Amino acid sequence: MRESRGAQNDKIQMSSLSIKNLHVSIGDKEIIRGLTLDVPKGQVHAIMGPNGSGKSTLSKAIGGHPDYTVTAGEVLLDGENILGLEPDARARKGLFLAFQYPMEIPGVSNANFLRAALNARQTEGEEVEATEFYAQMYAEMDKLEMSRSFTARSVNEGFSGGEKKRNEILQMAMLKPAYAVLDETDSGLDIDALRIVSAGVNALRGPQLGVLLITHYQRLLDYIVPDVVHVMVEGRIVRSGSKELALELEERGYDFIKDELGEPALA
């Protein structure tokens, strides 16, 4: 007997990052206007769009940034609405957010930061075993071509753009989230760093991870090939397609999307 569409949708929600009719404002200005999107585990979805379309606002709202107010809609992790949770609770549920501009944390070493994050997930009174932790961290650092000296350096303090992005992928590899939102991961990367960071993301792809990849440029998608590409304009998804959609955007720009929608061309 064929399942009903509602039952099929319920199954999708139980193994996906599902965003339903999301509206997000900063102060009195609405940025996200009724956005709906499903990112199933095992897939990489890319969001592209012009400056000011709301891509970074979307990532910060999902993560729980206090400057962004969700006025309507839901963000579901495996069927559970996380919008009422604090950012650390969202992370414990399996959400990972890589920032366009990663923050520095002076006085906290990378090793201590990662170990504290992993210990926070343990049952009360238990801790990650040190030898196992360092063995795993060094293995992941080797994949990202990171010097062992990074373990003693303060998180992102004095790091180059490429070093910060590698460090975020290291965090992702160690924390093993269920869903990762990567905001402008290619920002500030030269070709060599882009190749290394992309290889790190690709190594983590698998049936237990869903990735939402936010980018301005098609070049990143040559390295991290998405399952689906979405175009975001003025706070909503206006078109979705395969990797070829990203190539079309690279060739024609975003104005042709606006033309199809019957809206004024982008300035």
N, C-alpha and C positions, 0 to 999 in steps of 0.2 A: 504494500500500500504506500503510495507516494505521500511524503510528509507535506504538511501545509507550509505555505510561505512563512507564516508566523513562527512555526517550529524551526524552520531553517534559519531564520533571522536570530532566534534565541541561541542556536548553536554557534553562529558566527560571533555573537556578543560574548559568549562564554570563553572564547579563545582569541580575543582581539582587543585592541585599543579602539574603542568606539566613541566617537564624538557625535553628539546628537543635537542639532539645532542650537549650536553654541552662539551666544551673544556676549561680547566682552567690551567693556568701556574703560577708558582712562579719564577720570574726572567726568565731565559731561559729554565727552566725545566717544561715540561708539566706533570701535575699530573692527571687531569681528561681528558679522551680521548674518547669523543663521547658518553657520558652517556645520556640515555633516560629513563624516569621514570614518571609514573602518580600515584599520590596519591589522590584518590577521597575523598571528604568530607564524613564523616561517617565511614572511614576505618583507621586502623593502619597498616602501612607498616614498616617492620624492614629491616635494611641493616646490614649485617654481612660481615666481611672480615678480612684478616690478617693485621698485622701492615704494614703501608706504602701503603695500597691499595687506599688511597685517601678519606676515609670516612669523616674525620674532614675537609679536604679541601672542600669537597662538601658542608658541612653545612655552612662554612664560606663564600664561594662564593655565596650561596643563600642569606645569610644575608647581603652581601655587604662589607665584610672586605677589606680594601684598599690594603693589601699586596697580594691579589690574583687577577690575571688578567684573565677575561673571553675573550678568543680569538675567540670563535664561539659558536653558539647555543642560546637558549632562556630559561628563567625561567618564566613561566606564572602562575599568580594567577587569577583564574576564567577567563582565557582568556587574561589577560593583562600582557604584558612583563614588568617585574619590574627591569630588569638589568640596566636601565638608571637612576634609582632612588637612592637617598641617603638612608642609612640604616634606618633613622627615618621615611622616607616616606614609605619604605617597611613595617615597623611595623604598620604604620597607615592604610595601605591597608589590614592588618589582618595577618601578618606574625609574628611568635614568635620563637625565637631561644634560647634554653637552652644550655649553654656552658659546655664542659667537665670540664673546670676549671673556675668557675664563678669569675668575677672580684670584687674586693673590691672598695667601693666608700666611703672613709673616710669623715666624717662630714655631710653625708646625711642619715637621718634616714629612715628605711624601710617604715614607714607610709608616710613621706613626698615624698619619691621616688614614691610610688605607686599612691598617690593622684595627683602628678604632671603628671605622665604618663596618668592617666585617664582624667585629665583636658585638656591635650594636644589634646585630641580627641573631645572635646566639641566645639560647635560653638563659635565664638569670643564673649567674654563678659560673657560667662556662665561657671559655675564651678560645680563640683560634690558636692552635699549637704553633709556636714560633718557627721551628725548623720547616714545617710544611708551608707556612705562610711565605717565608723568604724564598724557598725553592720555587714556589709558584710565581711569585713576583719577579724573580730573576728570569724565569723562563719567558714570561710575557714581555719583560723589558728587552730581552734578546730579540724577540720577534719584531719589536718596534725600533731596534737599533738604538736603544737608550743606554747611556753609560751607567754603570752601577753607582756612580757618584750622585745620581739623581735621588737615591733613596734618602740621603742625608740633607738634601736641600729643602728649603721651605717651599711649600706648595705654590708653584707658578711664580715665585718671587725671582725677578731677574731673568725669567725664561724668555726666549725668543717666541715669536708667534708659532713656529713649527713645533718647538718644544712643548708649549702649552697644549697644543692639539694632540700631540703624542701622549702627553700625560693624561689627557681625558680618556683616550682610548685604552690606556693602561688601567685607569679606574674602572672603565666599563668591563674590561676583560676580567678583572679581579672580582667585581661585584656581581657579575653574571645576572643582569636584570632580565625581566620578562619582556620589557618594552623599552626602547631607547629612542629619544627624540634628539636628533643631532642638528643643532642650529648653526648653519653656515660653517660647517666643519672645514671647508676649503679656504675660508677667509684667512689671508695672510700667509698662505703656504706657497713655497716655490715648488717646482716640478718634482724634485727629489722627495721633499717632505710630503707632498700630496700622494705620491706613489706609496710611501711607507705607511702613512695614516690610512689610506684606502685599503691596503693589504691587511692592516690590523682589523678594520671593520669587516672585510670579507672573511677573515679567518673566524669571526664570531657568528657569521650567518648560520642559521640552522633552524630546525622545526620548533625550537623553544624560545625563539627571539623574534619579535616584530620591531621593525625599524621605520621611523618617520624621519626622512632626510630632507632638511630644508636648505635650499641653495638658490643663488641667483643665476649660476652659470652651468651650462651643459657639460663643461669639461670634467667636473667631478663625476658625472654619470658615465663617462668613458671608463672610469676605474671601478666605481661601485654601480653596477648595472641594476637599475630598479625593476621590480616586477610591474609597477604602475607609476605613472607620472600624473600629477594633478597640477592644474593651473589655478592660482589664487589671484583674484582681482577684487579690490575693494571689500575685503573681509569675507569672501566666500569662494568656494570651489566652483569654477565656471566650466571646467572641462577636464576630463580624465582620459588617459590613453596609455599606450605602450611607450617604450624608449624613443620611438620615432617621433612622438610628440615633442620631446625635448629638442630633437634635431630640427624640427620645424620652427620651434621658438628661436633657436639659435640663428636660423637663416632669416626669419621674417620679423623677429621681434614680437612684442606683445600687442601692438596696435591691431593686428589682424584678428586677435581674439575679441578685442573691444568692438571691432567692426561687425563681427558675427553676432555680438550681443546687441548691436544697434545703439551702442553708447559712444560718447565722444572719445576721440583718440587720446592716448596718453600724451601729456605734455613732454 
